[in-house]
Amino acid sequence: MAESMNGLKRTHRCTEVTKAEIGSTVTLMGWVQKSRNKGGIVFVDLRDRSGIMQIIFENGDIDEEGFEKAGRLRSEFVIAVTGRVEARSGAVNENLKTGEIEVRAGALRILSESETPPFPIEENSKTREEVRLKYRYLDLRRPDLQRNLIMRSRVAVLVRQFLANEGFLEIETPILNKSTPEGARDYLVPSRVHPGSFYALPQSPQIFKQLLMCSGYDRYFQIAKCFRDEDLRADRQPEFTQIDMELSFVDVDDVIDVNERMLAFLFKEVLGVEVQLPIQRMTWTEAMNRFGSDKPDLRFGMELTDVSEVVKGCEFAVFKNALEAGGSVRGINAKGQGSMPRKKIDKLVEFAKGYGAKGLAYIAIQEDGSVKSSFAKFMKEEEMKALIEAMLGEAGDLLLFAADKTKLVWDVLGALRLELARQMELFDKEEYRFVWITEFPLLEWSEEENRFTAMHHPFTMPFEEDIPLLDTDPGAVRAKAYDIVLNGNEIGGGSVRIHQNDVQEKMFEALGFEKEQAYKQFGFLLDAFKYGVPPHAGLAYGLDRMVMLMAKEESIREVIAFPKVKDASCLMSEAPNTVDEKQLDELGIALKVQEDEQ
């Protein structure tokens, strides 16, 4: 039978009680982690968000009714205990923060009873994720998840503190916006008052934060909810949180400076990790050439080598055809993997095919210096020797090559490099390795749309000296854009924005926008730019992803209180769901049933 608190006040959380309180009386409240009834004495581990305290119920210290109640305690009962703090009578538990003390109970109230939970509330749960997410309110009681959410809260508080001290103002931007279909799909919200019209949920506060710069607010930030209707993966959700900022009268170095200092502050305060400043910078071209990725993991080597020049005269058709089509031949050296079994190499070939490769060529250098290769018969001896030398191949190494369009070669070898590093355990999980990637291409060619598209968004500023190339060679124009990468994950990105009308018009032309079309989508921003707009730049972090990396988790679902699963549904609340006809009628919406094709 549940009791009320009836004026009882909690004095401490479990781990707030220390040896200094020995001899004093405390009142603790929380959940029963486990209970052990030894006859005349009952041991209970009491849990709250701070951790665990051992409680002892012994006949004589507590009245008979209280002792009888203690004997009935089960896992996840919610209780209030008043008792005296003592040094542990048994062995000290070094795994617990409170391992040197215990509380001898003088009074007990059962505030709420619990059915047997569908899975144990414990760290490193082995329970299937689907079950945990269905009962997320129970899953969130687990100490490791609670630590993650406490860390997330701490990061948000420290970000606010740091940016406020730097002169930023926290300003909220609207959630109900106009749809501007550039980028991912919008989530749409029908309007009852304007039948047939829709709001869009924001993919980011981009346009509004630029308008705030036009309005003279100088330095803005927001911890903003954003929404994208796109396919999910481990580090992506349909709704996510950005640390969003915009600054006026600045250029690239100013934005990087304030953000480097913020990252150093966060990692020192939250993890005790010193971030060495300044953070390394690398251009997009260098990152792609060396690592096959614009979010390189710098915790290990195994860099890509361009061997196009070395093999250009050879008769191996795969290399020859790629070079004749304007592509390239590149390789990576997996040191010490020359004895990898053929079956394992075949698995790597299949892995590469998953990224669009037609296959992988390889050279396995044996310990005795002899060579096994998938293409040796097409190469002259001196050509093979030159190729191995170019790859710095030594006895015991495995050399892997991809040949195709350069973008595809980068993708394949960039992914293969990470896969091999996982297999070879080259990551130091305690290391946090930051790098800024700068000078991105402003535009990329879309085969699908047969036109250039913005690599970031249409308001990104090109390098001043590259502006003439917008007319002659748009693909060569560099953007004043920058991403901050941590351990191979992009955690934030931004750019200097275009603030001159003529440059913005040139950009829209390069993107194939008619002036009318641009005004239809972004008219209110372009109108605002007619009334005096300062040079401005910004950056946004994925808060979920940053905390995921800080907490050393594999999925952002582990740092979000109520996440969605792969099909963007919530297993606990069963959202999305149907609504009744009356609501649809009010909105003027009729559902069209899609019949399955027979």
Secondary structure, DSSP 4 states (H G I P E B T S, - for coil): -----TT------GGG--GGGTTSEEEEEEEEEEEEE-SSEEEEEEEETTEEEEEEEEBTTB-HHHHHHHHT--TT-EEEEEEEEEE-SS---TTSTTTTEEEEEEEEEEEE--PPPSS---TT--S-HHHHHHTHHHHTTSHHHHHHHHHHHHHHHHHHHHHHHTT-EE----SSB----SSSPPPEEE-SSSTT-EEE--S-SHHHHHHHHHTT--EEEEEEEEE--S--BTTB-SEEEEEEEEEES--HHHHHHHHHHHHHHHHHHHH-PPPPSSPPEEEHHHHHHHHSSSS--TTS----EE-HHHHTT---HHHHHHHHTT-EEEEEEETT-TT--HHHHHHHHHHHHTTT-S--EEEEE-TTS-EEESSGGGS-HHHHHHHHHHTT--TT-EEEEEEESHHHHHHHHHHHHHHHHHHHT---TT---EEEEE--BSEEEETTTTEEEESS-TTBPBPGGGTTHHHH-GGGPBBSEEEEEETTEEEEEEEEBP--HHHHHHHHHHTT--HHHHHHHHHHHHHHGGG----EEEEEEEHHHHHHHHTT-S-GGGGSSS---TTS--TTT--S----HHHHHHHT------PPP-
